[in-house]
Amino acid sequence: MPADDPAWRNALSHGGEIVLLASALDHQLTHVVIEVLNLSKSPMLEPVVATLDSPKKLEILKGRAKHIKQVHWKMPIEKYVDLVERVNRARNTACHSQMLQEKDKFIFTSSQAAKLFKGLKLEDVPTVERVSLDTIVNAVKITEQALGAGVNLIENFERVRVELGRRKLEQEGKR
């Protein structure tokens, strides 16, 4: 059985790692959306935003970034979105593809497509997209970058929210 083979166990652990890290990243993405949109704090805010799937949250951030004029505020959001999208692609590959061993390497491929096109080649090029395990392993590093970028976004936009609140109170005090 493949699970008893140390090489398979190692390969499977990488797949599981990217899935768990993508889940943590989605949780962080919820907080990034809340801070970047400057949503009013309430007890049900996080659970409501968390019900949105990752692609929808990322589209919301992209839309918000379009309205930010300052490049040094806009670029980190765009970079974060790109990193999260890359991680989500790797997660989807790990979750929705079959892992196969070819010689000494592991690859991910669609199980249905692999059955249908197993021997089919057009001009000596396989017609089924195959993703190597190395792509998933590299996505773990990308996830670490995304988590760090997300922490920075949350902290920076929290400071903006606090400063805006302070200025609002200051303005009300002058009236």
MODELLER restraints for C-alpha pairs under 7 A, 6 or more apart:
rsr = mdl.restraints
at = mdl.atoms
rsr.add(forms.Gaussian(group=physical.xy_distance, feature=features.Distance(at['CA:2:A'], at['CA:8:A']), mean=5.60, stdev=0.5))
rsr.add(forms.Gaussian(group=physical.xy_distance, feature=features.Distance(at['CA:3:A'], at['CA:9:A']), mean=5.47, stdev=0.5))
rsr.add(forms.Gaussian(group=physical.xy_distance, feature=features.Distance(at['CA:14:A'], at['CA:137:A']), mean=6.31, stdev=0.5))
rsr.add(forms.Gaussian(group=physical.xy_distance, feature=features.Distance(at['CA:15:A'], at['CA:94:A']), mean=5.50, stdev=0.5))
rsr.add(forms.Gaussian(group=physical.xy_distance, feature=features.Distance(at['CA:15:A'], at['CA:136:A']), mean=6.94, stdev=0.5))
rsr.add(forms.Gaussian(group=physical.xy_distance, feature=features.Distance(at['CA:18:A'], at['CA:91:A']), mean=5.86, stdev=0.5))
rsr.add(forms.Gaussian(group=physical.xy_distance, feature=features.Distance(at['CA:18:A'], at['CA:140:A']), mean=6.02, stdev=0.5))
rsr.add(forms.Gaussian(group=physical.xy_distance, feature=features.Distance(at['CA:19:A'], at['CA:91:A']), mean=5.47, stdev=0.5))
rsr.add(forms.Gaussian(group=physical.xy_distance, feature=features.Distance(at['CA:21:A'], at['CA:143:A']), mean=6.86, stdev=0.5))
rsr.add(forms.Gaussian(group=physical.xy_distance, feature=features.Distance(at['CA:22:A'], at['CA:87:A']), mean=6.60, stdev=0.5))
rsr.add(forms.Gaussian(group=physical.xy_distance, feature=features.Distance(at['CA:22:A'], at['CA:88:A']), mean=6.53, stdev=0.5))
rsr.add(forms.Gaussian(group=physical.xy_distance, feature=features.Distance(at['CA:22:A'], at['CA:91:A']), mean=6.58, stdev=0.5))
rsr.add(forms.Gaussian(group=physical.xy_distance, feature=features.Distance(at['CA:25:A'], at['CA:147:A']), mean=6.42, stdev=0.5))
rsr.add(forms.Gaussian(group=physical.xy_distance, feature=features.Distance(at['CA:26:A'], at['CA:54:A']), mean=6.25, stdev=0.5))
rsr.add(forms.Gaussian(group=physical.xy_distance, feature=features.Distance(at['CA:28:A'], at['CA:150:A']), mean=6.83, stdev=0.5))
rsr.add(forms.Gaussian(group=physical.xy_distance, feature=features.Distance(at['CA:30:A'], at['CA:46:A']), mean=6.92, stdev=0.5))
rsr.add(forms.Gaussian(group=physical.xy_distance, feature=features.Distance(at['CA:30:A'], at['CA:49:A']), mean=6.08, stdev=0.5))
rsr.add(forms.Gaussian(group=physical.xy_distance, feature=features.Distance(at['CA:30:A'], at['CA:50:A']), mean=5.65, stdev=0.5))
rsr.add(forms.Gaussian(group=physical.xy_distance, feature=features.Distance(at['CA:31:A'], at['CA:154:A']), mean=6.98, stdev=0.5))
rsr.add(forms.Gaussian(group=physical.xy_distance, feature=features.Distance(at['CA:32:A'], at['CA:150:A']), mean=6.52, stdev=0.5))
rsr.add(forms.Gaussian(group=physical.xy_distance, feature=features.Distance(at['CA:32:A'], at['CA:153:A']), mean=6.61, stdev=0.5))
rsr.add(forms.Gaussian(group=physical.xy_distance, feature=features.Distance(at['CA:32:A'], at['CA:154:A']), mean=5.49, stdev=0.5))
rsr.add(forms.Gaussian(group=physical.xy_distance, feature=features.Distance(at['CA:33:A'], at['CA:57:A']), mean=6.82, stdev=0.5))
rsr.add(forms.Gaussian(group=physical.xy_distance, feature=features.Distance(at['CA:33:A'], at['CA:61:A']), mean=6.57, stdev=0.5))
rsr.add(forms.Gaussian(group=physical.xy_distance, feature=features.Distance(at['CA:35:A'], at['CA:154:A']), mean=5.97, stdev=0.5))
rsr.add(forms.Gaussian(group=physical.xy_distance, feature=features.Distance(at['CA:35:A'], at['CA:157:A']), mean=5.60, stdev=0.5))
rsr.add(forms.Gaussian(group=physical.xy_distance, feature=features.Distance(at['CA:35:A'], at['CA:158:A']), mean=6.22, stdev=0.5))
rsr.add(forms.Gaussian(group=physical.xy_distance, feature=features.Distance(at['CA:36:A'], at['CA:157:A']), mean=5.95, stdev=0.5))
rsr.add(forms.Gaussian(group=physical.xy_distance, feature=features.Distance(at['CA:38:A'], at['CA:161:A']), mean=6.69, stdev=0.5))
rsr.add(forms.Gaussian(group=physical.xy_distance, feature=features.Distance(at['CA:58:A'], at['CA:81:A']), mean=6.05, stdev=0.5))
rsr.add(forms.Gaussian(group=physical.xy_distance, feature=features.Distance(at['CA:62:A'], at['CA:78:A']), mean=6.85, stdev=0.5))
rsr.add(forms.Gaussian(group=physical.xy_distance, feature=features.Distance(at['CA:65:A'], at['CA:74:A']), mean=5.49, stdev=0.5))
rsr.add(forms.Gaussian(group=physical.xy_distance, feature=features.Distance(at['CA:65:A'], at['CA:77:A']), mean=6.60, stdev=0.5))
rsr.add(forms.Gaussian(group=physical.xy_distance, feature=features.Distance(at['CA:68:A'], at['CA:74:A']), mean=5.79, stdev=0.5))
rsr.add(forms.Gaussian(group=physical.xy_distance, feature=features.Distance(at['CA:80:A'], at['CA:146:A']), mean=5.88, stdev=0.5))
rsr.add(forms.Gaussian(group=physical.xy_distance, feature=features.Distance(at['CA:80:A'], at['CA:149:A']), mean=6.08, stdev=0.5))
rsr.add(forms.Gaussian(group=physical.xy_distance, feature=features.Distance(at['CA:80:A'], at['CA:150:A']), mean=6.67, stdev=0.5))
rsr.add(forms.Gaussian(group=physical.xy_distance, feature=features.Distance(at['CA:83:A'], at['CA:142:A']), mean=6.44, stdev=0.5))
rsr.add(forms.Gaussian(group=physical.xy_distance, feature=features.Distance(at['CA:83:A'], at['CA:146:A']), mean=5.53, stdev=0.5))
rsr.add(forms.Gaussian(group=physical.xy_distance, feature=features.Distance(at['CA:84:A'], at['CA:146:A']), mean=6.26, stdev=0.5))
rsr.add(forms.Gaussian(group=physical.xy_distance, feature=features.Distance(at['CA:87:A'], at['CA:139:A']), mean=5.70, stdev=0.5))
rsr.add(forms.Gaussian(group=physical.xy_distance, feature=features.Distance(at['CA:87:A'], at['CA:142:A']), mean=6.73, stdev=0.5))
rsr.add(forms.Gaussian(group=physical.xy_distance, feature=features.Distance(at['CA:87:A'], at['CA:143:A']), mean=6.10, stdev=0.5))
rsr.add(forms.Gaussian(group=physical.xy_distance, feature=features.Distance(at['CA:90:A'], at['CA:136:A']), mean=5.71, stdev=0.5))
rsr.add(forms.Gaussian(group=physical.xy_distance, feature=features.Distance(at['CA:90:A'], at['CA:139:A']), mean=6.38, stdev=0.5))
rsr.add(forms.Gaussian(group=physical.xy_distance, feature=features.Distance(at['CA:93:A'], at['CA:108:A']), mean=6.96, stdev=0.5))
rsr.add(forms.Gaussian(group=physical.xy_distance, feature=features.Distance(at['CA:97:A'], at['CA:108:A']), mean=5.59, stdev=0.5))
rsr.add(forms.Gaussian(group=physical.xy_distance, feature=features.Distance(at['CA:97:A'], at['CA:109:A']), mean=5.22, stdev=0.5))
rsr.add(forms.Gaussian(group=physical.xy_distance, feature=features.Distance(at['CA:97:A'], at['CA:110:A']), mean=4.78, stdev=0.5))
rsr.add(forms.Gaussian(group=physical.xy_distance, feature=features.Distance(at['CA:97:A'], at['CA:111:A']), mean=6.27, stdev=0.5))
rsr.add(forms.Gaussian(group=physical.xy_distance, feature=features.Distance(at['CA:98:A'], at['CA:108:A']), mean=5.42, stdev=0.5))
rsr.add(forms.Gaussian(group=physical.xy_distance, feature=features.Distance(at['CA:98:A'], at['CA:109:A']), mean=5.37, stdev=0.5))
rsr.add(forms.Gaussian(group=physical.xy_distance, feature=features.Distance(at['CA:98:A'], at['CA:110:A']), mean=5.81, stdev=0.5))
rsr.add(forms.Gaussian(group=physical.xy_distance, feature=features.Distance(at['CA:98:A'], at['CA:111:A']), mean=5.30, stdev=0.5))
rsr.add(forms.Gaussian(group=physical.xy_distance, feature=features.Distance(at['CA:99:A'], at['CA:106:A']), mean=6.61, stdev=0.5))
rsr.add(forms.Gaussian(group=physical.xy_distance, feature=features.Distance(at['CA:99:A'], at['CA:107:A']), mean=5.58, stdev=0.5))
rsr.add(forms.Gaussian(group=physical.xy_distance, feature=features.Distance(at['CA:99:A'], at['CA:108:A']), mean=4.47, stdev=0.5))
rsr.add(forms.Gaussian(group=physical.xy_distance, feature=features.Distance(at['CA:99:A'], at['CA:109:A']), mean=6.53, stdev=0.5))
rsr.add(forms.Gaussian(group=physical.xy_distance, feature=features.Distance(at['CA:100:A'], at['CA:106:A']), mean=5.61, stdev=0.5))
rsr.add(forms.Gaussian(group=physical.xy_distance, feature=features.Distance(at['CA:100:A'], at['CA:107:A']), mean=5.38, stdev=0.5))
rsr.add(forms.Gaussian(group=physical.xy_distance, feature=features.Distance(at['CA:100:A'], at['CA:108:A']), mean=6.26, stdev=0.5))
rsr.add(forms.Gaussian(group=physical.xy_distance, feature=features.Distance(at['CA:101:A'], at['CA:107:A']), mean=6.30, stdev=0.5))
rsr.add(forms.Gaussian(group=physical.xy_distance, feature=features.Distance(at['CA:106:A'], at['CA:132:A']), mean=6.10, stdev=0.5))
rsr.add(forms.Gaussian(group=physical.xy_distance, feature=features.Distance(at['CA:106:A'], at['CA:133:A']), mean=5.51, stdev=0.5))
rsr.add(forms.Gaussian(group=physical.xy_distance, feature=features.Distance(at['CA:107:A'], at['CA:130:A']), mean=6.23, stdev=0.5))
rsr.add(forms.Gaussian(group=physical.xy_distance, feature=features.Distance(at['CA:107:A'], at['CA:131:A']), mean=5.43, stdev=0.5))
rsr.add(forms.Gaussian(group=physical.xy_distance, feature=features.Distance(at['CA:107:A'], at['CA:132:A']), mean=4.27, stdev=0.5))
rsr.add(forms.Gaussian(group=physical.xy_distance, feature=features.Distance(at['CA:107:A'], at['CA:133:A']), mean=5.47, stdev=0.5))
rsr.add(forms.Gaussian(group=physical.xy_distance, feature=features.Distance(at['CA:108:A'], at['CA:130:A']), mean=5.64, stdev=0.5))
rsr.add(forms.Gaussian(group=physical.xy_distance, feature=features.Distance(at['CA:108:A'], at['CA:131:A']), mean=5.00, stdev=0.5))
rsr.add(forms.Gaussian(group=physical.xy_distance, feature=features.Distance(at['CA:108:A'], at['CA:132:A']), mean=6.13, stdev=0.5))
rsr.add(forms.Gaussian(group=physical.xy_distance, feature=features.Distance(at['CA:108:A'], at['CA:133:A']), mean=6.99, stdev=0.5))
rsr.add(forms.Gaussian(group=physical.xy_distance, feature=features.Distance(at['CA:109:A'], at['CA:129:A']), mean=6.48, stdev=0.5))
rsr.add(forms.Gaussian(group=physical.xy_distance, feature=features.Distance(at['CA:109:A'], at['CA:130:A']), mean=4.96, stdev=0.5))
rsr.add(forms.Gaussian(group=physical.xy_distance, feature=features.Distance(at['CA:109:A'], at['CA:131:A']), mean=6.57, stdev=0.5))
rsr.add(forms.Gaussian(group=physical.xy_distance, feature=features.Distance(at['CA:113:A'], at['CA:128:A']), mean=6.60, stdev=0.5))
rsr.add(forms.Gaussian(group=physical.xy_distance, feature=features.Distance(at['CA:114:A'], at['CA:128:A']), mean=6.91, stdev=0.5))
rsr.add(forms.Gaussian(group=physical.xy_distance, feature=features.Distance(at['CA:120:A'], at['CA:126:A']), mean=6.98, stdev=0.5))
rsr.add(forms.Gaussian(group=physical.xy_distance, feature=features.Distance(at['CA:120:A'], at['CA:127:A']), mean=6.98, stdev=0.5))
rsr.add(forms.Gaussian(group=physical.xy_distance, feature=features.Distance(at['CA:121:A'], at['CA:127:A']), mean=6.01, stdev=0.5))
